Amino acid sequence: MNKSVGIKDVAAAAGVSVTTVSHVLNDVAYARVGVETRERVHEAAQRLGYGPNRLARALRTQRSGMIGFISEEIATTPHAGRIILGAEETARARGYNLMIINSTSNSSQDSRESDVADLLDRQVDGILYATMYHRKLAVPQNLAGLPAVLVDSEDISQTVSCVIPDEIGGARSAVQTLIDAGHTRIGMINNTDDVPATQSRLQAFKETLADAGLPFHDELVQAEHSEVPGGYQAALRLLKPQSRPTAVFCYNDRMAMGAYRAAAELGLKIPDDVSVVGFDNQQLIAENLHPALTTVALPHYEMGAWATENLIDAIEGKTDLRLFAAHPTVLECPLVARDSVAPPAP
């Protein structure tokens, strides 16, 4: 066997995609590949010395002890890096190691499939695919038939199992904290991106107000890009004297940081004049704002650990990941109470 030959070399020699090569040599049952194409792929693999132990079929019969981890910017995003830590520590406890490829959230489908192919070439036993924020995506086609788990993202086709944060439960806790402190006029600073977290956190905001018998006012929701400048601009509009809420729920801690700046410029003290709650528990921000920010923690470590534990169970034949594919596994987002919430001023 020529160890320098990879799946992309076979694809080029056969004149097909790497997905087709993976499906043919991995005997994926539902793959629609013609007899002539299958023969061409097998011939190319044999001619180049690409042994079947280089593909997922071999991974089911002989283990390398390696788990592939495709990171969409997780490796370069400090607040989400605990996903990798949870995966690495869990893998090590089970006798496995991680092999990480760092990608980007805007990478093409071909690029994603190439990343999967590179991991297959290195004989990983299964693949974790993690995104830097909760979103839905079309998974690389050559993940089909492999032990794989998505982390902090959902498969549009519902064929790959995934673990995600409880966006609604976490947002409900944040808003309920403000209600429990006595606030009845509560605003929200939301994200403009069309992602599950944007929709879920707004839904939870409305539902929690309704459950408490409080009205929802459109003008008390302001949306901007989910970074510090966006939070600042949204807060300037929201905290105008004539319509100011006594408390604000922010889409994330970065937007809350912008809200702190806006409040200071408007001569408002937190929490005396306005209470603020964030989301994400980005500790470098939340712990170092003054006052320290009450926020909701995303279960990054826990998602990485859950995904790895269940992936290894599947590799070792102890569970069937298809049982989880239709419905995401949802992990709790706990509230982290600090100093940014107080009863409204009389």
ROZA-223224 format. One record per residue (C-alpha): x, y, z; residue in three letters; residue number from 0. Coordinates in steps of 0.25 Angstrom, whole numbers, plus 5000, padded with zeros to 4 digits. Layout:
REM ROZA-223224
{{X, Y, Z}, "ALA", NUM} ...
***
This chain:
REM ROZA-223224
{{5000, 5000, 5000}, "MET", 0} {{5005, 5014, 4996}, "ASN", 1} {{5003, 5022, 5009}, "LYS", 2} {{5005, 5035, 5001}, "SER", 3} {{4993, 5033, 4993}, "VAL", 4} {{4980, 5039, 4999}, "GLY", 5} {{4965, 5039, 4995}, "ILE", 6} {{4967, 5052, 4987}, "LYS", 7} {{4977, 5045, 4978}, "ASP", 8} {{4967, 5033, 4976}, "VAL", 9} {{4956, 5043, 4973}, "ALA", 10} {{4965, 5051, 4962}, "ALA", 11} {{4969, 5038, 4956}, "ALA", 12} {{4955, 5033, 4955}, "ALA", 13} {{4949, 5046, 4950}, "GLY", 14} {{4939, 5047, 4962}, "VAL", 15} {{4937, 5054, 4975}, "SER", 16} {{4943, 5050, 4988}, "VAL", 17} {{4929, 5048, 4993}, "THR", 18} {{4927, 5038, 4982}, "THR", 19} {{4940, 5031, 4985}, "VAL", 20} {{4936, 5030, 5000}, "SER", 21} {{4922, 5025, 4997}, "HIS", 22} {{4928, 5014, 4987}, "VAL", 23} {{4939, 5009, 4996}, "LEU", 24} {{4931, 5010, 5009}, "ASN", 25} {{4919, 5003, 5003}, "ASP", 26} {{4909, 5013, 5007}, "VAL", 27} {{4896, 5006, 5004}, "ALA", 28} {{4888, 5018, 4999}, "TYR", 29} {{4898, 5024, 4990}, "ALA", 30} {{4893, 5026, 4976}, "ARG", 31} {{4906, 5022, 4968}, "VAL", 32} {{4906, 5014, 4955}, "GLY", 33} {{4913, 5001, 4953}, "VAL", 34} {{4922, 5007, 4943}, "GLU", 35} {{4926, 5018, 4953}, "THR", 36} {{4928, 5008, 4964}, "ARG", 37} {{4937, 5000, 4955}, "GLU", 38} {{4945, 5012, 4952}, "ARG", 39} {{4947, 5016, 4966}, "VAL", 40} {{4951, 5002, 4970}, "HIS", 41} {{4961, 5001, 4959}, "GLU", 42} {{4967, 5014, 4962}, "ALA", 43} {{4969, 5011, 4977}, "ALA", 44} {{4975, 4998, 4973}, "GLN", 45} {{4985, 5004, 4963}, "ARG", 46} {{4989, 5015, 4973}, "LEU", 47} {{4991, 5005, 4984}, "GLY", 48} {{4980, 5012, 4992}, "TYR", 49} {{4976, 5001, 5002}, "GLY", 50} {{4962, 5000, 5008}, "PRO", 51} {{4968, 5001, 5022}, "ASN", 52} {{4969, 5016, 5018}, "ARG", 53} {{4954, 5018, 5019}, "LEU", 54} {{4942, 5018, 5028}, "ALA", 55} {{4939, 5003, 5025}, "ARG", 56} {{4953, 5000, 5032}, "ALA", 57} {{4950, 5009, 5044}, "LEU", 58} {{4938, 5000, 5047}, "ARG", 59} {{4948, 4988, 5048}, "THR", 60} {{4961, 4993, 5053}, "GLN", 61} {{4963, 5006, 5062}, "ARG", 62} {{4974, 5016, 5061}, "SER", 63} {{4970, 5022, 5074}, "GLY", 64} {{4969, 5036, 5067}, "MET", 65} {{4956, 5045, 5067}, "ILE", 66} {{4956, 5055, 5056}, "GLY", 67} {{4951, 5069, 5061}, "PHE", 68} {{4947, 5079, 5050}, "ILE", 69} {{4946, 5093, 5057}, "SER", 70} {{4939, 5104, 5050}, "GLU", 71} {{4948, 5115, 5057}, "GLU", 72} {{4946, 5109, 5070}, "ILE", 73} {{4961, 5107, 5072}, "ALA", 74} {{4963, 5122, 5070}, "THR", 75} {{4951, 5127, 5078}, "THR", 76} {{4955, 5128, 5093}, "PRO", 77} {{4941, 5127, 5099}, "HIS", 78} {{4937, 5115, 5091}, "ALA", 79} {{4950, 5108, 5093}, "GLY", 80} {{4944, 5100, 5104}, "ARG", 81} {{4937, 5091, 5094}, "ILE", 82} {{4951, 5086, 5090}, "ILE", 83} {{4955, 5084, 5105}, "LEU", 84} {{4943, 5076, 5108}, "GLY", 85} {{4945, 5067, 5096}, "ALA", 86} {{4960, 5065, 5098}, "GLU", 87} {{4959, 5062, 5113}, "GLU", 88} {{4947, 5052, 5110}, "THR", 89} {{4955, 5046, 5099}, "ALA", 90} {{4967, 5044, 5107}, "ARG", 91} {{4959, 5038, 5118}, "ALA", 92} {{4954, 5027, 5108}, "ARG", 93} {{4968, 5025, 5102}, "GLY", 94} {{4966, 5033, 5090}, "TYR", 95} {{4973, 5046, 5084}, "ASN", 96} {{4968, 5057, 5076}, "LEU", 97} {{4973, 5062, 5062}, "MET", 98} {{4968, 5076, 5060}, "ILE", 99} {{4966, 5083, 5046}, "ILE", 100} {{4962, 5098, 5048}, "ASN", 101} {{4953, 5103, 5037}, "SER", 102} {{4944, 5115, 5035}, "THR", 103} {{4929, 5118, 5037}, "SER", 104} {{4928, 5123, 5022}, "ASN", 105} {{4936, 5111, 5016}, "SER", 106} {{4930, 5104, 5004}, "SER", 107} {{4924, 5091, 5004}, "GLN", 108} {{4936, 5085, 4995}, "ASP", 109} {{4945, 5091, 5006}, "SER", 110} {{4938, 5084, 5017}, "ARG", 111} {{4937, 5071, 5009}, "GLU", 112} {{4952, 5072, 5007}, "SER", 113} {{4954, 5074, 5022}, "ASP", 114} {{4947, 5061, 5025}, "VAL", 115} {{4955, 5054, 5014}, "ALA", 116} {{4968, 5058, 5020}, "ASP", 117} {{4963, 5052, 5033}, "LEU", 118} {{4959, 5039, 5027}, "LEU", 119} {{4973, 5038, 5020}, "ASP", 120} {{4979, 5039, 5034}, "ARG", 121} {{4970, 5027, 5039}, "GLN", 122} {{4962, 5034, 5049}, "VAL", 123} {{4951, 5026, 5056}, "ASP", 124} {{4940, 5036, 5056}, "GLY", 125} {{4938, 5051, 5054}, "ILE", 126} {{4933, 5063, 5062}, "LEU", 127} {{4929, 5075, 5055}, "TYR", 128} {{4928, 5088, 5063}, "ALA", 129} {{4923, 5102, 5060}, "THR", 130} {{4926, 5115, 5067}, "MET", 131} {{4912, 5118, 5069}, "TYR", 132} {{4898, 5111, 5069}, "HIS", 133} {{4894, 5109, 5055}, "ARG", 134} {{4888, 5100, 5045}, "LYS", 135} {{4896, 5095, 5033}, "LEU", 136} {{4897, 5085, 5022}, "ALA", 137} {{4908, 5075, 5027}, "VAL", 138} {{4919, 5070, 5017}, "PRO", 139} {{4913, 5058, 5009}, "GLN", 140} {{4925, 5049, 5012}, "ASN", 141} {{4921, 5049, 5027}, "LEU", 142} {{4910, 5040, 5023}, "ALA", 143} {{4911, 5026, 5028}, "GLY", 144} {{4922, 5030, 5038}, "LEU", 145} {{4922, 5031, 5053}, "PRO", 146} {{4920, 5046, 5054}, "ALA", 147} {{4914, 5057, 5064}, "VAL", 148} {{4911, 5071, 5061}, "LEU", 149} {{4914, 5081, 5073}, "VAL", 150} {{4907, 5094, 5075}, "ASP", 151} {{4900, 5092, 5061}, "SER", 152} {{4888, 5085, 5055}, "GLU", 153} {{4888, 5076, 5042}, "ASP", 154} {{4878, 5081, 5033}, "ILE", 155} {{4875, 5067, 5027}, "SER", 156} {{4874, 5062, 5042}, "GLN", 157} {{4884, 5050, 5038}, "THR", 158} {{4895, 5053, 5047}, "VAL", 159} {{4893, 5054, 5062}, "SER", 160} {{4896, 5067, 5069}, "CYS", 161} {{4897, 5074, 5083}, "VAL", 162} {{4892, 5088, 5085}, "ILE", 163} {{4890, 5098, 5096}, "PRO", 164} {{4876, 5101, 5102}, "ASP", 165} {{4875, 5115, 5096}, "GLU", 166} {{4860, 5116, 5101}, "ILE", 167} {{4863, 5111, 5115}, "GLY", 168} {{4875, 5120, 5117}, "GLY", 169} {{4868, 5132, 5111}, "ALA", 170} {{4856, 5130, 5120}, "ARG", 171} {{4865, 5129, 5132}, "SER", 172} {{4871, 5142, 5129}, "ALA", 173} {{4858, 5150, 5127}, "VAL", 174} {{4852, 5143, 5139}, "GLN", 175} {{4863, 5148, 5148}, "THR", 176} {{4859, 5162, 5144}, "LEU", 177} {{4845, 5160, 5147}, "ILE", 178} {{4848, 5153, 5160}, "ASP", 179} {{4856, 5166, 5163}, "ALA", 180} {{4843, 5174, 5161}, "GLY", 181} {{4844, 5179, 5147}, "HIS", 182} {{4832, 5181, 5139}, "THR", 183} {{4837, 5189, 5127}, "ARG", 184} {{4848, 5181, 5121}, "ILE", 185} {{4856, 5183, 5108}, "GLY", 186} {{4864, 5174, 5099}, "MET", 187} {{4876, 5176, 5091}, "ILE", 188} {{4876, 5165, 5080}, "ASN", 189} {{4885, 5160, 5068}, "ASN", 190} {{4881, 5163, 5054}, "THR", 191} {{4887, 5150, 5048}, "ASP", 192} {{4877, 5140, 5044}, "ASP", 193} {{4882, 5128, 5053}, "VAL", 194} {{4875, 5119, 5063}, "PRO", 195} {{4880, 5127, 5075}, "ALA", 196} {{4874, 5140, 5070}, "THR", 197} {{4860, 5134, 5068}, "GLN", 198} {{4860, 5125, 5081}, "SER", 199} {{4865, 5136, 5090}, "ARG", 200} {{4854, 5146, 5085}, "LEU", 201} {{4843, 5135, 5086}, "GLN", 202} {{4847, 5132, 5101}, "ALA", 203} {{4847, 5147, 5104}, "PHE", 204} {{4833, 5149, 5099}, "LYS", 205} {{4828, 5136, 5105}, "GLU", 206} {{4834, 5139, 5119}, "THR", 207} {{4828, 5153, 5119}, "LEU", 208} {{4814, 5147, 5115}, "ALA", 209} {{4815, 5136, 5126}, "ASP", 210} {{4817, 5148, 5136}, "ALA", 211} {{4806, 5155, 5131}, "GLY", 212} {{4814, 5166, 5125}, "LEU", 213} {{4812, 5173, 5112}, "PRO", 214} {{4822, 5172, 5100}, "PHE", 215} {{4825, 5185, 5093}, "HIS", 216} {{4832, 5185, 5080}, "ASP", 217} {{4839, 5198, 5083}, "GLU", 218} {{4846, 5191, 5094}, "LEU", 219} {{4854, 5182, 5085}, "VAL", 220} {{4866, 5187, 5077}, "GLN", 221} {{4874, 5179, 5068}, "ALA", 222} {{4889, 5181, 5063}, "GLU", 223} {{4901, 5173, 5059}, "HIS", 224} {{4904, 5164, 5071}, "SER", 225} {{4917, 5171, 5075}, "GLU", 226} {{4921, 5183, 5085}, "VAL", 227} {{4918, 5194, 5075}, "PRO", 228} {{4904, 5188, 5072}, "GLY", 229} {{4901, 5187, 5086}, "GLY", 230} {{4905, 5201, 5088}, "TYR", 231} {{4896, 5206, 5077}, "GLN", 232} {{4884, 5198, 5081}, "ALA", 233} {{4885, 5202, 5095}, "ALA", 234} {{4886, 5217, 5091}, "LEU", 235} {{4872, 5216, 5084}, "ARG", 236} {{4866, 5207, 5095}, "LEU", 237} {{4871, 5216, 5107}, "LEU", 238} {{4865, 5229, 5102}, "LYS", 239} {{4859, 5236, 5114}, "PRO", 240} {{4844, 5237, 5109}, "GLN", 241} {{4843, 5222, 5107}, "SER", 242} {{4854, 5216, 5116}, "ARG", 243} {{4852, 5201, 5121}, "PRO", 244} {{4857, 5199, 5135}, "THR", 245} {{4864, 5186, 5131}, "ALA", 246} {{4871, 5180, 5118}, "VAL", 247} {{4873, 5166, 5114}, "PHE", 248} {{4885, 5166, 5104}, "CYS", 249} {{4887, 5155, 5093}, "TYR", 250} {{4901, 5153, 5097}, "ASN", 251} {{4912, 5158, 5107}, "ASP", 252} {{4919, 5166, 5096}, "ARG", 253} {{4906, 5174, 5093}, "MET", 254} {{4904, 5176, 5108}, "ALA", 255} {{4918, 5182, 5108}, "MET", 256} {{4913, 5192, 5098}, "GLY", 257} {{4901, 5195, 5106}, "ALA", 258} {{4909, 5198, 5119}, "TYR", 259} {{4917, 5208, 5110}, "ARG", 260} {{4903, 5214, 5105}, "ALA", 261} {{4898, 5215, 5119}, "ALA", 262} {{4910, 5222, 5125}, "ALA", 263} {{4909, 5233, 5113}, "GLU", 264} {{4895, 5235, 5117}, "LEU", 265} {{4898, 5237, 5132}, "GLY", 266} {{4892, 5224, 5136}, "LEU", 267} {{4897, 5215, 5147}, "LYS", 268} {{4897, 5200, 5146}, "ILE", 269} {{4889, 5194, 5153}, "PRO", 270} {{4883, 5206, 5161}, "ASP", 271} {{4877, 5212, 5149}, "ASP", 272} {{4876, 5200, 5139}, "VAL", 273} {{4879, 5185, 5141}, "SER", 274} {{4886, 5177, 5130}, "VAL", 275} {{4887, 5162, 5128}, "VAL", 276} {{4895, 5156, 5117}, "GLY", 277} {{4897, 5142, 5110}, "PHE", 278} {{4909, 5133, 5108}, "ASP", 279} {{4917, 5136, 5120}, "ASN", 280} {{4929, 5140, 5113}, "GLN", 281} {{4937, 5141, 5126}, "GLN", 282} {{4948, 5151, 5121}, "LEU", 283} {{4936, 5161, 5119}, "ILE", 284} {{4926, 5157, 5129}, "ALA", 285} {{4935, 5156, 5141}, "GLU", 286} {{4943, 5169, 5138}, "ASN", 287} {{4931, 5179, 5135}, "LEU", 288} {{4928, 5188, 5146}, "HIS", 289} {{4919, 5184, 5152}, "PRO", 290} {{4921, 5169, 5148}, "ALA", 291} {{4911, 5164, 5138}, "LEU", 292} {{4900, 5154, 5142}, "THR", 293} {{4899, 5145, 5130}, "THR", 294} {{4895, 5131, 5124}, "VAL", 295} {{4906, 5121, 5122}, "ALA", 296} {{4907, 5113, 5109}, "LEU", 297} {{4910, 5099, 5112}, "PRO", 298} {{4923, 5099, 5103}, "HIS", 299} {{4931, 5089, 5111}, "TYR", 300} {{4918, 5080, 5113}, "GLU", 301} {{4915, 5079, 5099}, "MET", 302} {{4929, 5075, 5095}, "GLY", 303} {{4929, 5064, 5106}, "ALA", 304} {{4915, 5059, 5102}, "TRP", 305} {{4919, 5058, 5087}, "ALA", 306} {{4932, 5051, 5090}, "THR", 307} {{4926, 5041, 5100}, "GLU", 308} {{4915, 5037, 5090}, "ASN", 309} {{4924, 5037, 5078}, "LEU", 310} {{4933, 5027, 5085}, "ILE", 311} {{4921, 5019, 5089}, "ASP", 312} {{4917, 5018, 5075}, "ALA", 313} {{4931, 5015, 5070}, "ILE", 314} {{4932, 5003, 5080}, "GLU", 315} {{4918, 4998, 5077}, "GLY", 316} {{4911, 5002, 5090}, "LYS", 317} {{4901, 5012, 5084}, "THR", 318} {{4894, 5015, 5070}, "ASP", 319} {{4896, 5030, 5067}, "LEU", 320} {{4884, 5029, 5058}, "ARG", 321} {{4875, 5029, 5070}, "LEU", 322} {{4879, 5043, 5073}, "PHE", 323} {{4879, 5049, 5059}, "ALA", 324} {{4865, 5053, 5057}, "ALA", 325} {{4865, 5061, 5070}, "HIS", 326} {{4876, 5069, 5075}, "PRO", 327} {{4881, 5067, 5089}, "THR", 328} {{4879, 5080, 5097}, "VAL", 329} {{4888, 5083, 5109}, "LEU", 330} {{4885, 5093, 5120}, "GLU", 331} {{4890, 5108, 5120}, "CYS", 332} {{4891, 5112, 5135}, "PRO", 333} {{4890, 5126, 5140}, "LEU", 334} {{4902, 5132, 5146}, "VAL", 335} {{4898, 5143, 5156}, "ALA", 336} {{4907, 5154, 5158}, "ARG", 337} {{4905, 5169, 5161}, "ASP", 338} {{4897, 5175, 5150}, "SER", 339} {{4883, 5173, 5154}, "VAL", 340} {{4876, 5180, 5165}, "ALA", 341} {{4861, 5184, 5168}, "PRO", 342} {{4856, 5196, 5160}, "PRO", 343} {{4858, 5210, 5165}, "ALA", 344} {{4845, 5215, 5173}, "PRO", 345} 
***
